[in-house]
């Protein structure tokens, strides 16, 4: 009798354990399924609108999002805000992780290089007006005044380093070895340096501050703007190609979302062009796609 009761109790415990295991598996699968769905669309729904956070760096593009892009997207039901990052590394990683929904701070050459180096699946939705990389100095007002042996500061990240060397080449301050792609040049690829310029590489965010200690600094538009440098102060600007026009970026997994489609259409629209024309960004270099 005792044995029968023991077997009955054992069967009840076994059934309960099986039921509990089934519940845990079902719950686990449900949670995993929900996580995958969230990963596919990181927009946070709230009523009839969607909250979108766009990563930006110091410079004009946070203002461009807030003052131009966000109001135009509000009509489509999006509440767009920005999140400021202080370097060029964090925004793309935050975007890839899904903690933000888009970013606007980089040109396509940088995006392609960074995404490949860090194995990130990110995609441009289109170009925006871009303040070009400029040559600035607190000591000289003309390129012709730059003396032999002058110290020239340029960005250390590979994409903007190559971009800076191309600007020096465009202004006949150096030449680059033949066969070297202008998007991949390094200091070692300088073929001739007639003025014996001392090239100093720094983090891009440090370039405006370097003006007090170097003769010349080549500063991307993000950082010249945030430092209060006026475009009219530049000794020269780069001749912008499509590779150095800034782009609005989302995760590749999100390119077919309604948000991505709406942004892509907006960036090519006359509404956006007209809004830029009446904004403080009117004198920025125009997207090459606007010319086609």
Backbone torsions as a table, in degrees:
resi	resn	phi	psi	omega
1	UNK	NA	-46.1	176.7
2	UNK	-59.6	-41.8	179.7
3	UNK	-62.9	-38.4	-179.7
4	UNK	-65.4	-44.4	178.5
5	UNK	-62.5	-37.8	179.9
6	UNK	-63.4	-43.9	179.8
7	UNK	-65.8	-38.3	179.8
8	UNK	-65.1	-43.7	178.2
9	UNK	-62.7	-41.9	-179.8
10	UNK	-61.3	-42.4	179.6
11	UNK	-64.3	-37.4	179.5
12	UNK	-66.2	-41.5	178.8
13	UNK	-65.1	-41.4	179.7
14	UNK	-62.8	-44.2	179.5
15	UNK	-63.9	-41.0	179.4
16	UNK	-64.8	-41.3	179.2
17	UNK	-63.2	-41.8	179.6
18	UNK	-63.9	-42.2	179.5
19	UNK	-63.5	-42.4	178.9
20	UNK	-63.1	-43.5	179.2
21	UNK	-60.8	-42.6	179.2
22	UNK	-62.1	-41.5	179.7
23	UNK	-63.0	-44.0	180.0
24	UNK	-63.7	-41.8	179.3
25	UNK	-63.1	-46.3	-179.4
26	UNK	-61.5	-43.2	179.4
27	UNK	-64.2	-43.5	180.0
28	UNK	-61.5	-44.5	180.0
29	UNK	-64.3	-38.5	179.8
30	UNK	-64.2	-42.0	-179.9
31	UNK	-65.0	-43.1	179.9
32	UNK	-63.3	-42.0	180.0
33	UNK	-62.6	-42.3	179.1
34	UNK	-63.7	-39.6	179.1
35	UNK	-63.0	-41.0	-179.6
36	UNK	-64.6	-40.1	179.1
37	UNK	-64.5	-40.7	179.5
38	UNK	-64.4	-37.6	179.3
39	UNK	-64.3	-27.2	-178.9
40	UNK	-75.9	-26.2	179.4
41	UNK	-146.9	104.5	-173.0
42	UNK	-86.7	4.7	177.7
43	UNK	-70.2	136.0	-179.3
44	UNK	-97.5	113.6	-176.5
45	UNK	-78.7	139.4	176.0
46	UNK	-148.0	100.1	-175.7
47	UNK	65.2	-129.7	-177.8
48	UNK	-93.8	3.0	-178.6
49	UNK	-116.5	166.0	179.7
50	UNK	-127.0	132.5	179.4
51	UNK	-84.7	128.1	-179.4
52	UNK	-128.0	127.5	176.4
53	UNK	-109.2	125.0	-179.6
54	UNK	-108.7	122.4	177.9
55	UNK	-75.9	134.1	178.7
56	UNK	-136.3	165.8	174.1
57	UNK	-113.8	169.9	175.5
58	UNK	-54.1	136.9	-177.9
59	UNK	137.0	-166.6	-171.5
60	UNK	-80.3	-13.4	-168.1
61	UNK	-78.0	-24.7	171.1
62	UNK	-64.0	-42.7	176.5
63	UNK	-65.2	-37.9	179.8
64	UNK	-63.2	-39.7	177.1
65	UNK	-64.5	-49.7	-174.8
66	UNK	-67.6	-41.0	-171.1
67	UNK	-93.2	-23.1	-176.5
68	UNK	-120.7	-57.2	-172.6
69	UNK	-69.4	-46.6	-177.7
70	UNK	-60.1	-46.8	178.6
71	UNK	-61.2	-36.3	180.0
72	UNK	-71.3	-32.9	178.8
73	UNK	-81.0	-17.8	178.6
74	UNK	-59.8	-35.4	178.7
75	UNK	-62.8	-22.6	-180.0
76	UNK	-93.5	1.9	177.4
77	UNK	93.5	22.4	179.9
78	UNK	-111.6	135.2	172.5
79	UNK	-101.9	100.5	-172.2
80	UNK	-100.4	126.7	174.2
81	UNK	-127.5	171.4	-179.8
82	UNK	-118.1	156.5	171.8
83	UNK	-127.6	124.7	-175.3
84	UNK	-88.0	130.0	172.9
85	UNK	-116.2	145.2	-173.8
86	UNK	-97.8	7.6	174.3
87	UNK	-146.2	176.0	-176.3
88	UNK	-87.8	0.2	-174.6
89	UNK	-94.3	-44.8	-170.8
90	UNK	-66.5	-39.5	-174.1
91	UNK	-58.4	-46.5	-178.8
92	UNK	-66.0	-35.3	179.0
93	UNK	-70.4	-38.6	176.6
94	UNK	-65.0	-39.1	178.1
95	UNK	-64.8	-45.7	-179.7
96	UNK	-61.1	-35.5	-179.0
97	UNK	-77.2	-14.2	-179.9
98	UNK	90.5	5.5	180.0
99	UNK	-78.1	-17.9	167.6
100	UNK	-129.1	165.9	-173.8
101	UNK	-103.2	-15.0	-179.3
102	UNK	-163.3	169.3	168.9
103	UNK	-145.8	157.4	179.5
104	UNK	-146.1	99.3	179.7
105	UNK	-162.0	-12.8	-166.4
106	UNK	-126.8	155.5	173.1
107	UNK	-89.6	169.6	-172.3
108	UNK	-67.7	-32.2	177.6
109	UNK	-62.4	-43.3	178.8
110	UNK	-65.5	-45.2	179.5
111	UNK	-56.1	-49.0	-177.6
112	UNK	-62.1	-42.9	-179.4
113	UNK	-66.5	-48.4	-176.3
114	UNK	-65.7	-43.3	-179.0
115	UNK	-63.4	-40.7	179.1
116	UNK	-67.3	-44.0	-178.0
117	UNK	-66.7	-30.4	-175.5
118	UNK	-108.8	6.8	176.2
119	UNK	56.8	48.7	179.5
120	UNK	-108.6	141.8	178.4
121	UNK	-100.5	91.3	-178.0
122	UNK	-127.7	147.9	-174.5
123	UNK	-137.7	138.1	175.3
124	UNK	-77.8	138.5	174.3
125	UNK	-97.3	-12.8	180.0
126	UNK	153.8	167.9	-177.0
127	UNK	-88.3	158.0	171.9
128	UNK	-128.8	159.0	174.4
129	UNK	-54.2	139.3	-168.3
130	UNK	-133.2	129.3	172.7
131	UNK	-78.9	118.2	-172.3
132	UNK	-72.6	167.4	174.5
133	UNK	-69.8	131.6	-177.6
134	UNK	-122.1	158.0	174.3
135	UNK	-96.8	118.2	-176.4
136	UNK	-120.7	154.7	177.1
137	UNK	-157.0	143.3	171.5
138	UNK	-93.0	-4.3	-174.0
139	UNK	-111.3	-24.1	-175.1
140	UNK	-131.9	153.5	-179.8
141	UNK	-114.9	-7.2	178.3
142	UNK	-139.4	148.6	177.5
143	UNK	-59.8	-34.7	-177.5
144	UNK	-65.2	-17.7	-179.0
145	UNK	-84.3	-13.1	-177.5
146	UNK	-65.6	121.2	-173.4
147	UNK	-85.3	167.8	174.4
148	UNK	-62.4	137.5	179.2
149	UNK	81.3	6.0	-179.7
150	UNK	-61.9	147.4	177.1
151	UNK	-90.3	126.1	-177.5
152	UNK	-119.5	120.8	179.7
153	UNK	-94.6	134.8	176.9
154	UNK	-136.0	162.9	-178.8
155	UNK	-65.6	145.8	-177.4
156	UNK	-89.7	-21.4	179.9
157	UNK	-68.0	141.3	-170.3
158	UNK	-52.6	-42.3	-175.9
159	UNK	-66.9	-49.3	-178.1
160	UNK	-75.9	-23.6	172.8
161	UNK	-64.0	-49.4	178.9
162	UNK	-62.3	-39.3	178.4
163	UNK	-61.1	-43.4	-179.9
164	UNK	-65.1	-41.4	177.6
165	UNK	-62.2	-37.3	178.4
166	UNK	-64.9	-37.6	177.8
167	UNK	-66.9	-40.0	175.5
168	UNK	-62.3	-39.1	178.5
169	UNK	-66.6	-43.7	179.5
170	UNK	-57.1	-31.9	-177.9
171	UNK	-99.1	16.6	172.7
172	UNK	59.4	31.7	176.6
173	UNK	-91.7	-25.3	174.3
174	UNK	-144.4	170.8	166.0
175	UNK	-125.7	156.8	-179.4
176	UNK	-111.5	144.5	179.5
177	UNK	-55.7	142.3	179.5
178	UNK	-65.9	146.7	178.8
179	UNK	88.3	-7.7	-179.5
180	UNK	-90.6	126.9	178.2
181	UNK	-66.4	135.7	-176.6
182	UNK	-64.9	-18.4	178.3
183	UNK	-88.1	-4.9	-176.9
184	UNK	-126.2	7.6	-177.8
185	UNK	-65.8	146.4	173.8
186	UNK	-123.5	173.1	179.4
187	UNK	-58.4	-31.2	179.7
188	UNK	-68.9	-14.0	-178.9
189	UNK	-91.9	3.7	176.7
190	UNK	-69.2	123.3	-178.7
191	UNK	-87.3	-43.2	178.0
192	UNK	-141.5	148.1	-176.2
193	UNK	-142.1	74.3	-169.8
194	UNK	-54.3	-34.7	-178.3
195	UNK	-92.7	7.0	178.9
196	UNK	52.6	46.3	179.3
197	UNK	-65.5	138.3	175.9
198	UNK	-92.5	107.4	-176.6
199	UNK	-85.4	124.3	-178.7
200	UNK	-120.4	122.7	-179.4
201	UNK	-95.0	136.0	-179.6
202	UNK	-137.9	159.4	169.5
203	UNK	-58.3	138.4	-174.4
204	UNK	-55.1	-34.5	-178.8
205	UNK	-67.1	-20.8	-178.5
206	UNK	-88.8	-10.5	-173.0
207	UNK	-61.5	-43.3	177.6
208	UNK	-60.3	-40.3	-179.9
209	UNK	-68.1	-25.2	-177.8
210	UNK	-69.1	-15.0	-177.7
211	UNK	-59.9	-22.9	178.7
212	UNK	-79.1	-14.7	-174.9
213	UNK	-123.6	-7.6	177.7
214	UNK	-122.1	168.8	-179.6
215	UNK	-79.1	-39.5	-175.0
216	UNK	-144.6	144.1	176.5
217	UNK	-135.6	133.7	177.1
218	UNK	-97.5	111.7	-167.5
219	UNK	-118.5	122.9	174.2
220	UNK	-59.9	150.9	-175.2
221	UNK	-54.9	-37.7	177.9
222	UNK	-49.6	-49.9	-170.3
223	UNK	-85.9	-29.0	175.0
224	UNK	-66.8	-39.0	179.6
225	UNK	-64.5	-48.4	-177.0
226	UNK	-67.7	-24.1	178.8
227	UNK	-85.7	-1.9	178.8
228	UNK	81.1	14.4	177.2
229	UNK	-77.5	130.8	180.0
230	UNK	-84.7	139.9	176.8
231	UNK	-53.2	-32.1	-179.6
232	UNK	-67.6	-15.9	179.0
233	UNK	-80.8	-15.5	-176.0
234	UNK	-67.8	139.1	175.1
235	UNK	-72.1	-28.7	177.8
236	UNK	-167.8	157.7	174.8
237	UNK	-119.6	157.3	174.7
238	UNK	-66.2	152.9	169.3
239	UNK	-86.7	109.8	-169.5
240	UNK	-75.6	129.9	170.8
241	UNK	-108.5	174.5	-179.0
242	UNK	-60.1	-27.5	-177.3
243	UNK	-68.9	-19.6	-177.3
244	UNK	-115.9	17.8	171.9
245	UNK	-90.8	131.8	-176.5
246	UNK	-67.8	151.0	-174.5
247	UNK	-129.7	150.9	176.1
248	UNK	-91.0	123.5	-167.4
249	UNK	-121.4	140.8	171.8
250	UNK	-131.2	171.8	172.8
251	UNK	-66.6	143.6	178.8
252	UNK	-57.5	-34.0	179.4
253	UNK	-65.3	-17.4	-176.0
254	UNK	-104.6	5.8	-173.5
255	UNK	-66.7	-18.7	-179.5
256	UNK	-101.7	9.1	176.7
257	UNK	-74.2	161.8	177.6
258	UNK	-60.0	-39.3	179.3
259	UNK	-59.8	-47.6	-179.8
260	UNK	-61.9	-43.2	179.4
261	UNK	-63.0	-40.0	-179.3
262	UNK	-68.3	-39.6	178.7
263	UNK	-65.8	-45.4	-179.5
264	UNK	-58.9	-43.3	178.8
265	UNK	-66.7	-39.4	-179.4
266	UNK	-62.5	-44.4	-175.2
267	UNK	-64.3	-23.0	178.7
268	UNK	-98.7	1.5	-171.0
269	UNK	-87.0	157.5	174.1
270	UNK	-66.7	-30.2	177.6
271	UNK	-59.1	-43.9	-179.9
272	UNK	-68.3	-44.0	179.7
273	UNK	-60.7	-42.4	-179.6
274	UNK	-68.2	-38.2	178.7
275	UNK	-65.4	-39.3	177.1
276	UNK	-65.2	-41.9	-176.4
277	UNK	-60.9	-25.9	-179.4
278	UNK	-106.4	16.4	-177.9
279	UNK	-112.1	177.2	177.4
280	UNK	-73.5	-2.0	178.9
281	UNK	-99.5	10.9	-172.6
282	UNK	-61.3	-29.9	-176.4
283	UNK	-94.0	5.4	177.7
284	UNK	-69.0	157.4	174.8
285	UNK	-61.2	134.7	-174.8
286	UNK	-84.1	148.2	175.7
287	UNK	-53.7	138.1	177.2
288	UNK	-65.4	-24.7	178.7
289	UNK	-69.5	-20.2	177.7
290	UNK	-73.6	-17.9	-177.0
291	UNK	-89.4	-11.5	-176.1
292	UNK	-90.0	NA	NA
